[in-house]
Amino acid sequence: MAVYQPSSAGQFASRNRELPSRYTSIVDILAGRVPIGRLISVMGLVKDYQVPIPTNGNHHKCTITIYDKSVEYDQVGLSISIFRQPGEMPRPTAGDVLVIHSVKVQSYRDTISLIANKTTTFYIYSALEIPEPPQSAEGALQSPQHVRALGAQDHEYVSCLYHFTNKKSIPDKETFQNRVDQSARAKDKFCKLENVVDHQFCDIIVNVVKAPFDQMDKATFWVSDYTENSAFHKFSWDGAQQLEALGDQDGYLTTDYHTATKWAGPFGKRSMQITCFEPHASQVKSEVQLDQWIRIRNLRIKFGKNGLNLEGTLHSGGEFAHRQIDVLKWQGRDDCDPRLKDAIRRKKDYENLKKKQMNSFAENARAEDAGMKRTAENSETPKLNSKKRRTQKRAAAKKEVEELDKQAEERLGLNDLIRCEHSEQPTTAVSSIVDPVLWKTTVEGEEVTLTLPFTCANYRTNVRVVDFRPPKLESFATWRASTEYDVLSDCSSDSDSGSDGDNDSLTQGWGEKIWEWRFALQLEDADPKSKGENNKFWAVVNNVEGQLLTGLDACDLRKDPDVLSSLREQLFRLWGNLEELKRHEQNQQITNLRRVAANQPPPSSPVCVDYPYSQRKTDDIKNKGHNGVGLSNKPFSCCIRQYGVSLREPDPQRADAGEGRRWARVFGLFGTKIHSFTLDSPLN
């Protein structure tokens, strides 16, 4: 909860009298030193007044803002919300002194304010009639019709408060009245989803029908108030049109909505997607859950990227920058918003209708099956046209591939800690990925076959890591100097399509060091049946994919042992004992180099008298143990992209990318993440 921090000039310092002990200063309330829910008494000068307006219940609401000497120089005020009949409302003017007894402290939308109740009493002193101290202000009190009268100490302090308080926060009479008139013309922006249109800003009360999905700096979710809008996407019963509506006709989604085929409802054109940016996204991720009822204020309605369906957005800034979403509590509450009750009633009606329709569909399906069975018994199978036959053939082939992939993954025992996007895509063998693509064409009337230097394609494959570069984890992150282009939101140094000579300017930057992930993994086909030269390839990991894979930001690993330790732990889940084997191999190479430099025979040589036999035997056992155990890690599923980069080439015969340049084929890892524990949810 946000609290007010007073300035040094705003501390309470009355010249003649102290605030009576039974009253609370406004600075203590705004600073959070008064518990929420406590009943207090307060007094202050009126700086703003909003006339009573009808609410959704039986009352009207008005808001009064006051301040006192404790905040006189800080341009802040304390708001009091009052819910009563219009004739029971206080009606102060600018500069009047308002004394309030038995009012409750509340926190609403992360802001501290006061709310009146049935026992709250108001006393208004007319500003023009308050005498100078030490005279009593009792004569300025308007129509004192209260059970409990104020005392002489209260009347005397009102005079001190009014005459010794800075009045720069009080608008002049004309400005004050203009604000009052404007508050009377305040427009109720509440709107049902059936009435929302493009370019509209509105307030809605809706049910969360698709749980929020975290997209880093934003969050998306789906809502419904169980009314229909012709500009919403239609979710059909069988889910056939759902992927198409979400921009994924080929079923290759990277967002949470790749599970759209499991849409639970409501069906028809009753649901709208909402995208929230910070600071609203953080609130959505922490507070909003599936099936909750929420109120959203000042929601912007617009057409989505497909230009066909309306959606809602909440951006930062504006009048409601701090809090625009409220989770509504309705269980056992007599003061439930009537608009929420109407929406809940519509949901109940929809559920009843859905139940009836599903029962009807089930009966029709049974009748149709029975009819088809009788038709099959009494007549020949109807002939299908060529288009339907091709469709059925493709569907059967796809189903067969999916079944084979499932059986292969179960046989391989894939690592549950490694998850990848596009898990619905069929897997591709490594040999098919690394084999060059041949292209047949006609040159001068003759058919020729060309070997393409590379293709732009994405794959999903099952592999295990058998090597990595650089050989030390400390070198997995490298730095570059920042340039002025880093301030551009659409500029990234992670482009996979550069050349070896196009990034020289990065070392001549004028800013600080920027650390990025840069390493490569040698991947081997996980299927033990796939043997030969074409069962391995190197895949580079750039900064963005390195962040996704490890869950860590790049830094100077030689100076940050904690991050290095976390990286080693994460990669152990990926490649098992591979680093230990490489470290042992490197140590052996260093030992051999030192032995050769010293002109010593191999340790296993009988002439090496200085090397004890027992020690040689121990080392032999250790080496045999390493070789015997070998690489121990589990295969996993990952996403691989193939692309090409342009390199310098002095040989004109090989310069197929222009003068002095040639194309080189590169493979890159993408959409793959190491989890710290087994998850049943999709990659996020």
FENTA-V405455 format. One record per residue. RES is the residue in three letters. D_LAST is the distance of its C-alpha to the last C-alpha in Angstrom with 2 decimals. Layout:
# FENTA-V405455
res=RES d_last=D_LAST
res=RES d_last=D_LAST
This chain:
# FENTA-V405455
res=MET d_last=29.47
res=ALA d_last=31.04
res=VAL d_last=34.65
res=TYR d_last=37.49
res=GLN d_last=38.84
res=PRO d_last=42.56
res=SER d_last=44.39
res=SER d_last=47.51
res=ALA d_last=49.75
res=GLY d_last=48.40
res=GLN d_last=49.58
res=PHE d_last=52.06
res=ALA d_last=55.64
res=SER d_last=58.27
res=ARG d_last=61.65
res=ASN d_last=63.80
res=ARG d_last=61.96
res=GLU d_last=58.81
res=LEU d_last=56.38
res=PRO d_last=57.79
res=SER d_last=56.11
res=ARG d_last=54.90
res=TYR d_last=52.77
res=THR d_last=49.38
res=SER d_last=48.79
res=ILE d_last=45.99
res=VAL d_last=44.59
res=ASP d_last=44.06
res=ILE d_last=42.19
res=LEU d_last=39.88
res=ALA d_last=39.26
res=GLY d_last=37.95
res=ARG d_last=41.00
res=VAL d_last=41.78
res=PRO d_last=39.67
res=ILE d_last=37.83
res=GLY d_last=39.94
res=ARG d_last=43.27
res=LEU d_last=46.30
res=ILE d_last=48.10
res=SER d_last=50.80
res=VAL d_last=50.38
res=MET d_last=52.44
res=GLY d_last=51.90
res=LEU d_last=52.84
res=VAL d_last=51.34
res=LYS d_last=49.42
res=ASP d_last=47.59
res=TYR d_last=48.12
res=GLN d_last=46.25
res=VAL d_last=48.47
res=PRO d_last=47.72
res=ILE d_last=45.55
res=PRO d_last=44.96
res=THR d_last=41.92
res=ASN d_last=40.55
res=GLY d_last=42.77
res=ASN d_last=46.51
res=HIS d_last=46.51
res=HIS d_last=46.25
res=LYS d_last=44.33
res=CYS d_last=45.57
res=THR d_last=44.23
res=ILE d_last=46.47
res=THR d_last=45.54
res=ILE d_last=47.89
res=TYR d_last=48.27
res=ASP d_last=50.82
res=LYS d_last=52.26
res=SER d_last=49.37
res=VAL d_last=47.12
res=GLU d_last=49.84
res=TYR d_last=48.78
res=ASP d_last=44.99
res=GLN d_last=44.65
res=VAL d_last=42.66
res=GLY d_last=43.58
res=LEU d_last=42.93
res=SER d_last=42.18
res=ILE d_last=43.75
res=SER d_last=42.55
res=ILE d_last=45.39
res=PHE d_last=45.24
res=ARG d_last=48.77
res=GLN d_last=51.25
res=PRO d_last=52.36
res=GLY d_last=55.83
res=GLU d_last=54.49
res=MET d_last=52.42
res=PRO d_last=53.66
res=ARG d_last=54.43
res=PRO d_last=54.83
res=THR d_last=55.47
res=ALA d_last=54.48
res=GLY d_last=55.67
res=ASP d_last=56.72
res=VAL d_last=56.20
res=LEU d_last=54.10
res=VAL d_last=54.52
res=ILE d_last=52.09
res=HIS d_last=52.56
res=SER d_last=50.14
res=VAL d_last=46.93
res=LYS d_last=43.48
res=VAL d_last=40.86
res=GLN d_last=37.37
res=SER d_last=33.94
res=TYR d_last=32.59
res=ARG d_last=29.55
res=ASP d_last=29.55
res=THR d_last=33.18
res=ILE d_last=36.26
res=SER d_last=39.05
res=LEU d_last=41.81
res=ILE d_last=42.27
res=ALA d_last=45.72
res=ASN d_last=46.75
res=LYS d_last=49.99
res=THR d_last=51.75
res=THR d_last=50.89
res=THR d_last=54.04
res=PHE d_last=54.42
res=TYR d_last=57.36
res=ILE d_last=57.83
res=TYR d_last=60.30
res=SER d_last=61.43
res=ALA d_last=60.88
res=LEU d_last=64.21
res=GLU d_last=66.19
res=ILE d_last=64.85
res=PRO d_last=67.74
res=GLU d_last=67.50
res=PRO d_last=67.40
res=PRO d_last=69.11
res=GLN d_last=69.96
res=SER d_last=68.11
res=ALA d_last=65.72
res=GLU d_last=66.71
res=GLY d_last=68.53
res=ALA d_last=65.35
res=LEU d_last=63.51
res=GLN d_last=62.98
res=SER d_last=64.34
res=PRO d_last=63.59
res=GLN d_last=63.25
res=HIS d_last=61.37
res=VAL d_last=62.31
res=ARG d_last=61.74
res=ALA d_last=63.49
res=LEU d_last=62.47
res=GLY d_last=64.68
res=ALA d_last=66.73
res=GLN d_last=64.22
res=ASP d_last=61.51
res=HIS d_last=63.83
res=GLU d_last=64.88
res=TYR d_last=61.36
res=VAL d_last=60.36
res=SER d_last=63.03
res=CYS d_last=61.69
res=LEU d_last=58.10
res=TYR d_last=59.05
res=HIS d_last=61.51
res=PHE d_last=59.79
res=THR d_last=56.23
res=ASN d_last=55.00
res=LYS d_last=54.75
res=LYS d_last=52.87
res=SER d_last=49.82
res=ILE d_last=51.95
res=PRO d_last=52.06
res=ASP d_last=55.47
res=LYS d_last=56.83
res=GLU d_last=55.96
res=THR d_last=52.33
res=PHE d_last=51.86
res=GLN d_last=53.30
res=ASN d_last=51.15
res=ARG d_last=48.02
res=VAL d_last=49.44
res=ASP d_last=50.19
res=GLN d_last=46.73
res=SER d_last=45.17
res=ALA d_last=47.39
res=ARG d_last=45.95
res=ALA d_last=42.32
res=LYS d_last=40.53
res=ASP d_last=38.44
res=LYS d_last=35.24
res=PHE d_last=33.98
res=CYS d_last=33.17
res=LYS d_last=32.09
res=LEU d_last=29.41
res=GLU d_last=32.18
res=ASN d_last=33.92
res=VAL d_last=31.23
res=VAL d_last=31.95
res=ASP d_last=30.74
res=HIS d_last=31.24
res=GLN d_last=31.71
res=PHE d_last=30.75
res=CYS d_last=30.89
res=ASP d_last=30.16
res=ILE d_last=28.59
res=ILE d_last=28.20
res=VAL d_last=25.49
res=ASN d_last=23.61
res=VAL d_last=19.77
res=VAL d_last=19.26
res=LYS d_last=15.52
res=ALA d_last=13.31
res=PRO d_last=11.75
res=PHE d_last=8.33
res=ASP d_last=7.32
res=GLN d_last=7.99
res=MET d_last=9.44
res=ASP d_last=13.07
res=LYS d_last=12.90
res=ALA d_last=11.86
res=THR d_last=12.83
res=PHE d_last=14.42
res=TRP d_last=17.46
res=VAL d_last=20.86
res=SER d_last=24.33
res=ASP d_last=27.83
res=TYR d_last=29.13
res=THR d_last=31.22
res=GLU d_last=31.04
res=ASN d_last=30.79
res=SER d_last=31.81
res=ALA d_last=29.34
res=PHE d_last=26.27
res=HIS d_last=24.55
res=LYS d_last=26.19
res=PHE d_last=24.11
res=SER d_last=26.51
res=TRP d_last=27.12
res=ASP d_last=26.15
res=GLY d_last=22.93
res=ALA d_last=24.55
res=GLN d_last=24.03
res=GLN d_last=20.54
res=LEU d_last=18.64
res=GLU d_last=21.46
res=ALA d_last=21.17
res=LEU d_last=17.56
res=GLY d_last=18.68
res=ASP d_last=17.86
res=GLN d_last=21.27
res=ASP d_last=20.45
res=GLY d_last=17.42
res=TYR d_last=15.22
res=LEU d_last=12.35
res=THR d_last=9.19
res=THR d_last=7.93
res=ASP d_last=7.53
res=TYR d_last=11.25
res=HIS d_last=11.76
res=THR d_last=12.86
res=ALA d_last=15.56
res=THR d_last=18.21
res=LYS d_last=17.75
res=TRP d_last=18.68
res=ALA d_last=20.72
res=GLY d_last=22.80
res=PRO d_last=24.74
res=PHE d_last=25.96
res=GLY d_last=28.01
res=LYS d_last=27.66
res=ARG d_last=26.77
res=SER d_last=23.19
res=MET d_last=21.90
res=GLN d_last=18.53
res=ILE d_last=18.36
res=THR d_last=16.52
res=CYS d_last=17.05
res=PHE d_last=17.34
res=GLU d_last=18.29
res=PRO d_last=20.02
res=HIS d_last=19.24
res=ALA d_last=15.43
res=SER d_last=15.77
res=GLN d_last=18.11
res=VAL d_last=15.99
res=LYS d_last=13.04
res=SER d_last=15.80
res=GLU d_last=18.34
res=VAL d_last=17.49
res=GLN d_last=16.75
res=LEU d_last=17.27
res=ASP d_last=21.02
res=GLN d_last=22.13
res=TRP d_last=24.81
res=ILE d_last=24.40
res=ARG d_last=26.69
res=ILE d_last=25.55
res=ARG d_last=28.21
res=ASN d_last=28.91
res=LEU d_last=26.09
res=ARG d_last=26.47
res=ILE d_last=26.74
res=LYS d_last=26.44
res=PHE d_last=25.86
res=GLY d_last=22.44
res=LYS d_last=22.00
res=ASN d_last=23.66
res=GLY d_last=26.67
res=LEU d_last=27.23
res=ASN d_last=25.24
res=LEU d_last=25.34
res=GLU d_last=22.37
res=GLY d_last=22.35
res=THR d_last=21.24
res=LEU d_last=21.73
res=HIS d_last=22.41
res=SER d_last=23.74
res=GLY d_last=27.48
res=GLY d_last=30.36
res=GLU d_last=32.26
res=PHE d_last=29.33
res=ALA d_last=27.16
res=HIS d_last=26.66
res=ARG d_last=25.74
res=GLN d_last=25.59
res=ILE d_last=23.72
res=ASP d_last=25.49
res=VAL d_last=24.52
res=LEU d_last=27.74
res=LYS d_last=29.56
res=TRP d_last=31.83
res=GLN d_last=32.71
res=GLY d_last=36.44
res=ARG d_last=37.05
res=ASP d_last=40.24
res=ASP d_last=39.26
res=CYS d_last=36.20
res=ASP d_last=35.80
res=PRO d_last=37.75
res=ARG d_last=35.16
res=LEU d_last=32.54
res=LYS d_last=35.09
res=ASP d_last=35.63
res=ALA d_last=31.95
res=ILE d_last=31.76
res=ARG d_last=34.92
res=ARG d_last=33.49
res=LYS d_last=30.50
res=LYS d_last=33.06
res=ASP d_last=35.09
res=TYR d_last=32.12
res=GLU d_last=31.23
res=ASN d_last=34.91
res=LEU d_last=35.08
res=LYS d_last=31.97
res=LYS d_last=33.54
res=LYS d_last=36.82
res=GLN d_last=35.35
res=MET d_last=33.29
res=ASN d_last=36.49
res=SER d_last=38.38
res=PHE d_last=35.95
res=ALA d_last=36.20
res=GLU d_last=39.99
res=ASN d_last=40.07
res=ALA d_last=37.89
res=ARG d_last=40.24
res=ALA d_last=43.23
res=GLU d_last=41.83
res=ASP d_last=41.16
res=ALA d_last=44.69
res=GLY d_last=46.14
res=MET d_last=44.38
res=LYS d_last=45.63
res=ARG d_last=49.16
res=THR d_last=48.90
res=ALA d_last=47.85
res=GLU d_last=50.77
res=ASN d_last=53.29
res=SER d_last=52.30
res=GLU d_last=50.67
res=THR d_last=46.96
res=PRO d_last=46.65
res=LYS d_last=46.13
res=LEU d_last=42.94
res=ASN d_last=43.03
res=SER d_last=41.59
res=LYS d_last=38.40
res=LYS d_last=37.53
res=ARG d_last=38.43
res=ARG d_last=36.11
res=THR d_last=33.24
res=GLN d_last=33.92
res=LYS d_last=34.28
res=ARG d_last=30.92
res=ALA d_last=29.21
res=ALA d_last=31.05
res=ALA d_last=30.18
res=LYS d_last=26.45
res=LYS d_last=26.63
res=GLU d_last=28.61
res=VAL d_last=26.18
res=GLU d_last=23.24
res=GLU d_last=25.52
res=LEU d_last=26.59
res=ASP d_last=23.06
res=LYS d_last=22.31
res=GLN d_last=25.59
res=ALA d_last=25.04
res=GLU d_last=21.69
res=GLU d_last=23.41
res=ARG d_last=26.35
res=LEU d_last=24.47
res=GLY d_last=22.59
res=LEU d_last=19.25
res=ASN d_last=17.41
res=ASP d_last=14.93
res=LEU d_last=13.44
res=ILE d_last=12.28
res=ARG d_last=9.57
res=CYS d_last=9.55
res=GLU d_last=8.90
res=HIS d_last=11.99
res=SER d_last=12.84
res=GLU d_last=15.42
res=GLN d_last=17.35
res=PRO d_last=20.45
res=THR d_last=20.79
res=THR d_last=23.35
res=ALA d_last=25.79
res=VAL d_last=26.05
res=SER d_last=29.66
res=SER d_last=28.77
res=ILE d_last=26.31
res=VAL d_last=28.88
res=ASP d_last=31.95
res=PRO d_last=33.26
res=VAL d_last=33.37
res=LEU d_last=36.89
res=TRP d_last=37.96
res=LYS d_last=41.27
res=THR d_last=43.21
res=THR d_last=46.81
res=VAL d_last=48.70
res=GLU d_last=52.31
res=GLY d_last=52.58
res=GLU d_last=51.35
res=GLU d_last=48.10
res=VAL d_last=46.22
res=THR d_last=42.98
res=LEU d_last=40.86
res=THR d_last=38.13
res=LEU d_last=35.25
res=PRO d_last=34.12
res=PHE d_last=30.46
res=THR d_last=28.32
res=CYS d_last=25.13
res=ALA d_last=22.88
res=ASN d_last=19.44
res=TYR d_last=19.33
res=ARG d_last=17.46
res=THR d_last=19.56
res=ASN d_last=20.12
res=VAL d_last=21.45
res=ARG d_last=22.25
res=VAL d_last=22.86
res=VAL d_last=26.63
res=ASP d_last=27.12
res=PHE d_last=25.67
res=ARG d_last=27.10
res=PRO d_last=28.25
res=PRO d_last=29.86
res=LYS d_last=28.99
res=LEU d_last=25.65
res=GLU d_last=27.32
res=SER d_last=27.44
res=PHE d_last=23.79
res=ALA d_last=23.55
res=THR d_last=26.20
res=TRP d_last=27.30
res=ARG d_last=28.67
res=ALA d_last=30.69
res=SER d_last=29.28
res=THR d_last=31.05
res=GLU d_last=31.63
res=TYR d_last=29.08
res=ASP d_last=26.24
res=VAL d_last=26.96
res=LEU d_last=25.99
res=SER d_last=22.58
res=ASP d_last=22.53
res=CYS d_last=23.67
res=SER d_last=21.62
res=SER d_last=23.08
res=ASP d_last=20.35
res=SER d_last=22.09
res=ASP d_last=22.60
res=SER d_last=25.77
res=GLY d_last=28.20
res=SER d_last=31.42
res=ASP d_last=32.85
res=GLY d_last=35.21
res=ASP d_last=33.30
res=ASN d_last=31.65
res=ASP d_last=34.85
res=SER d_last=34.73
res=LEU d_last=31.66
res=THR d_last=34.04
res=GLN d_last=36.39
res=GLY d_last=34.18
res=TRP d_last=35.57
res=GLY d_last=32.71
res=GLU d_last=31.01
res=LYS d_last=29.14
res=ILE d_last=25.52
res=TRP d_last=23.80
res=GLU d_last=21.41
res=TRP d_last=20.02
res=ARG d_last=22.42
res=PHE d_last=22.78
res=ALA d_last=23.10
res=LEU d_last=22.62
res=GLN d_last=25.18
res=LEU d_last=23.69
res=GLU d_last=25.92
res=ASP d_last=25.71
res=ALA d_last=24.73
res=ASP d_last=27.43
res=PRO d_last=30.64
res=LYS d_last=32.65
res=SER d_last=31.44
res=LYS d_last=33.94
res=GLY d_last=35.61
res=GLU d_last=35.13
res=ASN d_last=32.31
res=ASN d_last=29.81
res=LYS d_last=28.38
res=PHE d_last=26.99
res=TRP d_last=25.58
res=ALA d_last=22.13
res=VAL d_last=21.64
res=VAL d_last=18.58
res=ASN d_last=18.67
res=ASN d_last=17.52
res=VAL d_last=14.25
res=GLU d_last=13.23
res=GLY d_last=14.78
res=GLN d_last=12.71
res=LEU d_last=9.45
res=LEU d_last=11.46
res=THR d_last=13.14
res=GLY d_last=11.17
res=LEU d_last=14.63
res=ASP d_last=16.63
res=ALA d_last=19.70
res=CYS d_last=23.06
res=ASP d_last=26.55
res=LEU d_last=25.90
res=ARG d_last=29.66
res=LYS d_last=29.99
res=ASP d_last=26.92
res=PRO d_last=27.28
res=ASP d_last=24.57
res=VAL d_last=21.81
res=LEU d_last=23.61
res=SER d_last=23.65
res=SER d_last=19.92
res=LEU d_last=19.42
res=ARG d_last=21.98
res=GLU d_last=20.38
res=GLN d_last=16.94
res=LEU d_last=18.80
res=PHE d_last=21.04
res=ARG d_last=18.25
res=LEU d_last=17.94
res=TRP d_last=21.67
res=GLY d_last=23.66
res=ASN d_last=27.17
res=LEU d_last=27.13
res=GLU d_last=27.60
res=GLU d_last=30.48
res=LEU d_last=32.16
res=LYS d_last=31.90
res=ARG d_last=33.29
res=HIS d_last=36.10
res=GLU d_last=36.86
res=GLN d_last=37.02
res=ASN d_last=39.34
res=GLN d_last=41.51
res=GLN d_last=41.78
res=ILE d_last=42.82
res=THR d_last=45.37
res=ASN d_last=46.80
res=LEU d_last=47.14
res=ARG d_last=48.99
res=ARG d_last=51.20
res=VAL d_last=52.11
res=ALA d_last=52.83
res=ALA d_last=55.15
res=ASN d_last=56.86
res=GLN d_last=56.03
res=PRO d_last=55.89
res=PRO d_last=52.84
res=PRO d_last=52.46
res=SER d_last=53.25
res=SER d_last=56.55
res=PRO d_last=59.68
res=VAL d_last=61.24
res=CYS d_last=58.61
res=VAL d_last=60.90
res=ASP d_last=59.08
res=TYR d_last=55.97
res=PRO d_last=56.63
res=TYR d_last=56.31
res=SER d_last=54.44
res=GLN d_last=51.79
res=ARG d_last=51.57
res=LYS d_last=51.09
res=THR d_last=48.29
res=ASP d_last=46.46
res=ASP d_last=46.97
res=ILE d_last=45.37
res=LYS d_last=42.37
res=ASN d_last=41.96
res=LYS d_last=42.40
res=GLY d_last=39.76
res=HIS d_last=37.20
res=ASN d_last=38.31
res=GLY d_last=38.51
res=VAL d_last=35.04
res=GLY d_last=33.52
res=LEU d_last=29.85
res=SER d_last=27.87
res=ASN d_last=24.17
res=LYS d_last=22.13
res=PRO d_last=20.95
res=PHE d_last=17.37
res=SER d_last=15.79
res=CYS d_last=14.59
res=CYS d_last=14.76
res=ILE d_last=17.93
res=ARG d_last=19.54
res=GLN d_last=23.30
res=TYR d_last=25.08
res=GLY d_last=28.31
res=VAL d_last=29.59
res=SER d_last=33.14
res=LEU d_last=35.23
res=ARG d_last=38.82
res=GLU d_last=41.35
res=PRO d_last=45.08
res=ASP d_last=46.15
res=PRO d_last=46.87
res=GLN d_last=46.65
res=ARG d_last=42.96
res=ALA d_last=42.05
res=ASP d_last=40.18
res=ALA d_last=38.05
res=GLY d_last=41.06
res=GLU d_last=43.78
res=GLY d_last=42.91
res=ARG d_last=39.31
res=ARG d_last=37.68
res=TRP d_last=34.35
res=ALA d_last=32.30
res=ARG d_last=29.53
res=VAL d_last=26.27
res=PHE d_last=23.17
res=GLY d_last=19.82
res=LEU d_last=16.60
res=PHE d_last=13.39
res=GLY d_last=9.84
res=THR d_last=10.17
res=LYS d_last=8.83
res=ILE d_last=11.17
res=HIS d_last=10.41
res=SER d_last=13.36
res=PHE d_last=13.89
res=THR d_last=13.46
res=LEU d_last=10.69
res=ASP d_last=11.46
res=SER d_last=8.31
res=PRO d_last=6.36
res=LEU d_last=3.82
res=ASN d_last=0.00
